[in-house]
């Protein structure tokens, strides 16, 4: 079975992948530590998020792709 795509969490600077002993992967939202509006482990795929910030590598790639 293919894993669920994470959506925005896949390249958000506030997301951290947690793998348990059985190999299941969870996306932890680091913003949840300081802001209760963000779920600790959001339901995937995340398609909209007010706190989304791309990782620096993603932001650089987006800047280069613009004319």
Secondary structure, 3 states (H helix, E strand, C coil): CCCCCCEHHHHECCEEEEECCCCCEEEEEHHHHCCCCCCCCCCCCECCCCCCCECHHHHHHHHHHCC
